[in-house]
Amino acid sequence: MSIKNNLLEIKSSLPENVTLVAVSKTKPVSDLIEAYEAGQRIFGENYVQELVEKHEQLPLDIQWHFIGHLQSKKAKLIAPFVDLIHGVDSLKLLEEINKQALKNDRIIECLLQIHIAEEETKFGLDETELNDLLNSESFKNLKNIKIKGLMGMATFTENQNQIKKEFLHLKSIFEKISILNSNFSILSMGMSGDYQLAIDSGSTMIRIGSSIFGGRK
Ligand SMILES: *Cc1c(COP(=O)(O)O)cnc(C)c1O
């Protein structure tokens, strides 16, 4: 299957309210161009340097999402152009993104990452930490970021029930906050292996890499 066919097949199966982020990390620019020519405009990258280089080489109407774990000191490199930062999980990082956004005279949209998986290694806040962050005075003073919603990754397992349970947990947190916060409109969950379950559980944004571009080394 070609990148174009993979993309069209996935897109044709998506409900209208679900946005597809094509995750192109480690893939060559030629692969991104193929996806671009098939109509894809939103790309997700995990590594700052790679994102910066691809941004320089590719068309300006691409929306670039940063989906990896951003180190504070690297926020300045993507602040001039990034459209959405998915994996933010600390006030310190938000403050740095805000500072760099201000320097660039921009408002940068972010998603807060929630820890829903069993694995210890995955980043993210729990529900209490999320509420503490959103209610803190320091957070309310950040005028150059806008939190658009939440992001999460399920446990890497074959157990569909567990994955579903984790996605529904994230969805329930998302719903509680959206009632109070009208900026909340994006729930980023679902990857190649579990996006159907994620959509069934209320995802509005899926991040698909290998099912579009093939496996990574
Ligand atoms: C790599 C990555 C993806 C895409 O993974 P696939 O399984 O290749 O679809 C999605 N989200 C995040 C955060 C990733 O790091």
The ligand as an SDF file (V2000), in Angstrom:
LIG
                    3D

 15 15  0  0  0  0  0  0  0  0999 V2000
    4.9060    7.7330   17.6210 C   0  0  0  0  0  0  0  0  0  0  0  0
    3.7030    8.2840   18.2750 C   0  0  0  0  0  0  0  0  0  0  0  0
    2.4260    8.1050   17.6960 C   0  0  0  0  0  0  0  0  0  0  0  0
    2.1630    7.2780   16.4520 C   0  0  0  0  0  0  0  0  0  0  0  0
    2.3690    5.9320   16.7090 O   0  0  0  0  0  0  0  0  0  0  0  0
    1.9330    4.7770   15.6610 P   0  0  0  0  0  0  0  0  0  0  0  0
    1.7520    3.5880   16.5120 O   0  0  0  0  0  0  0  0  0  0  0  0
    3.0530    4.6570   14.6930 O   0  0  0  0  0  0  0  0  0  0  0  0
    0.6700    5.2290   15.0160 O   0  0  0  0  0  0  0  0  0  0  0  0
    1.3480    8.7190   18.3240 C   0  0  0  0  0  0  0  0  0  0  0  0
    1.5010    9.4450   19.4430 N   0  0  0  0  0  0  0  0  0  0  0  0
    2.7000    9.6250   20.0180 C   0  0  0  0  0  0  0  0  0  0  0  0
    2.7930   10.4480   21.2500 C   0  0  0  0  0  0  0  0  0  0  0  0
    3.8280    9.0410   19.4580 C   0  0  0  0  0  0  0  0  0  0  0  0
    5.0130    9.2170   20.0590 O   0  0  0  0  0  0  0  0  0  0  0  0
  1  2  1  0
  2  3  1  0
  2 14  2  0
  3  4  1  0
  3 10  2  0
  4  5  1  0
  5  6  1  0
  6  7  2  0
  6  8  1  0
  6  9  1  0
 10 11  1  0
 11 12  2  0
 12 13  1  0
 12 14  1  0
 14 15  1  0
M  END
$$$$
